[in-house]
Every structure is written in C-alpha cells, then in structure tokens.
C-alpha cells in the first residue's frame, strides 16, 4: 500500500450525506441498537486479527444502502472496545470521491471539536482498486470516561452479478482513560492493525433489500 495525497483536493459533494450519515449512525447505535437482521447475508461470525465478531446491529438506510455492525461477544454498544462496520452500496460510487468525502468529514470534525489529537492518513493499494483511510479521534462525553478511537475505513469497488457496487469495511478500536496515553497506545498499534485490515478478505455479500424503517 502507498500513501495517497487526497487531503488538499476539492471534492464532489454528491455523496457527502451518505458518509456523514454513516458516522452519525454509528454514534447513535451506541445507545440505541435495533433488531439484528442479516441484510447482506454474510456468513458469520467474522474473523479479524484472530478474533471473532458477531452481528449485533443492521439497518436498511436507503434502497441501495445497507449497513451492518459486528462486535466481540462480550462488548456492548454503550462501551464497546472494538467494532466492525460494513456499509454496502448497491450502485457504482467513485472511489476517490468517496475517500475525499471521508477525509473532509474527519478534517471538519477536527476543526469543529478542536480535537488536538486527531489525525488522518490515506493509503492506496498498489493496483489502485482500494483505498484505506485511517484516522484517530478523541471524545470527551458529558457523562462517562473520555476515550480515543482509532478507525480504519477500507473503500473498495465490487462487481456483483455483473453489476458495479461499492463497500466500506471499517474497523474501530477504542481506549478509555487519559487521552494522551490512549492516543499514544493506539498510534503504536497502527502497523499491526493496518496489516490486519489489508489482509482481511471482504466477506461475500448477497444483497436483498429489506423494507426501510419508518421515520420517527
């Protein structure tokens, strides 16, 4: 994988809402998981870095976008330590634009929250068919412990039954407590986690859209 400089490129804003919504949904899920339906028909549990992750939440966000989240057996949404998110888009999405939107989101969040520890890296596969955005953020909630969260988002174009589709495979790891220590500890783990993200096979997906949830 090679470092790709996308941090100073102007963006196409057509899909920004999707990726910002993905992050917002992830935060909402911590306190409000819904029923678990395997909308992507992925054989489980998932294996990542020698650990098993179990389907704990899913949602049909739109007719062409389904999202599923997996956690370790003993984790829960209120204080999970590790989480895998798979967002599947049943349509063609430009790889570079998707990555730029994500970088833009993280950079804007950093400016908004004045997160002095936040950083972002963009890495491209040798064949140019995949890009990984790894980024660290810190959160100081109104209640509970502060934590640092290291995220790895792997963007990949797929071809399913002759149709072009798109998937984002994401891994998140959290460490609570003193932020300076948490950031330093997670940063030291970058090489190992990056290797695990690169080597993990994208699971086979059989997508059959389900009904959208009624808006509250």
N, C-alpha and C positions, 0 to 999 in steps of 0.2 A: 504494500500500500504506500502511496506517496501523498505528501501534504499538498492540498489544493487550495489556492488562494481565492476564496469567494467572499471575503469579509468586506471588500470595498466596492462591490459590483452593484449597480442599480437593479431593482427587482421588477418582475412582473407580479402584480398584486392579485391575480385571478384566483389563486388557491390559498391565500394567506388565512382566510377564515377557517379553513379546514385544519391547519396545523396549530393555530392558536386555540381552536376548539378542542383539539386533541389534548393539549396541555391542561386546559381548564377542566376537561372531563376527568383527567387523571387526578387532579386535586379534589374534585367533587367526590370521586369514588372512595376516597379515604374514609369518608364519614357516611356515605350512602350507597353501598353496594346493592345491586338489583339481582333478579334471578339469574342463575347461570344457565345459559343456553349455548351450546356449541354451534355458533352460526357459521363457522368456517370449516367445520368437520375435520378438525386437526387431531390426529391420533395423539393421545396423551398418556401419562404426563410428559411434559417437555423436559429434556435434559440440557443443562447449560453448566459448563465448568464443573462437571461431575456431580451436580445437584439436580434434584427433581423439582419441577414446578407444576402446580396443579391449577386448572382453570377455576377461577373464582368470580369472574365478572365478564359480562359481554353486553354489547349494545349495537343495535342497527341504527346508526346515526343518520343515514340517508339511504335511498335505494341503491346507491353504488358504494357505500362506505360502511363497513362493519369493523368492530373493534373488540378485542378480547384481551383479558389480563390474567396473568398467572403469578402465583406466589408460592413460597415454600410452605410446607404443610402446617407449620406452627406459627406462621405470620398472620396478621390480620390488617385490615385497611387502616385502622387508627394509628398503628405504629409499626408498619412493616419495615423490614430491613432490606429486602430485595424484591424486585417486581419486574416481570417481563410483559411488555405490551406489544400486541400485533395489530396494526391497522392495515386493512386490506381495501384497496380501491378498485372496483370493477370497471375501470376505464383507464385510458392512457394518460399519464401525467409526465411532464418534462422533468427529468431527474435534476438538472442543475437549478431550475426554478424552485423545485421543492426544497432543495438544500438551502438555497438563498433565503427562502421564506423562514426556515427554521433558524438560521443564523440571525436574521433580522429580529425574530421574536426574542431570542436569548439576549441579544445586544440591547434591545429596547427595555427588556425586563431589568437588566443590569443597571441601566441609566435610571429607570423609574424607582427602583428599590435601593439604589446606591449600594449595591452589593459589591464590596471591595474585593471579595474573594473569587467572584465569578470569572470564568474564562471559557473560551471556545476554541476547538480545533476542528479542522475539516480535512479528511483524508480520503483519497481516491484509490480505487483498486487499479492494478496495472492495466487492465483491459478497458477501464473507463466505464464499466457497466454498473458499478456500485460505488456509493459514497457513504462514509461514516462521519457523522458529526458527534464528537464527544464534548460535553460541556458540564461544568460544575456550577451549582448554585447553592446559596445558603438561605435558610428560612428561620426567622425569629417569630414564632406564632404568639398570639395573645395568651394562649394557655399551653402549658407543656414545655418540653425541652426544645431548645434550638437544635437544628441539625444541618448538616451538609449533605447534598445529594449529587452523586456523580451519574450522569446519563450517557448512554451510547445509543445513538439512533442510526440504524443501518438502512439506507434507502436503496431499493432495488427494483428495476423493471422486470416484469414476468411476462410470459406468454402462456395463457391458459386456453386450451382447446382452440388454438389459432387466434385468440383474442389478446390484445395487449392490455396488461393490468399492472398494478403497482402495489408494493408492500413496504411498510416500515416496521422493522423488527427492532424493538427498543429494550434495553436493559437498564435498570436503575438500582443503585445501591446507596443506602442511607447510613449515616453515622451521627448519633446524637451526642450532645455534650458541648464541651469547649470547641468553638468553631475553628479556631486556629489549629488545634490539634487534629480535628476531624478532617479539615481540608488537606493538611499535610499527609495524613494517613491514607486518605483516598487517592491523592495525587500519586503517591508512591506505588499504588496498585494499578496505574494506568496501563502499563505494558502488558501485564498479565490479563487484565480484563479486555483490552483491545484484541489480543490474540484469541481469546475465547469467543468474542463477538465475530471475528473474521472466520474462525473455524467452524462455528455452529451453522449447521445446514438450515436453510429456511424450510420449515416443515411444509409438506404437501397440503395444499388448500383446495377444498371443493366447496365453492361458494354457491349457496342457495339463499337469496334474500328472504328475510323474515319481515313481519309487519313492523312498521315504525311505532315507537311508543307515543302515546297520546301526550300532547303538550299540556303541562300543568298550568 
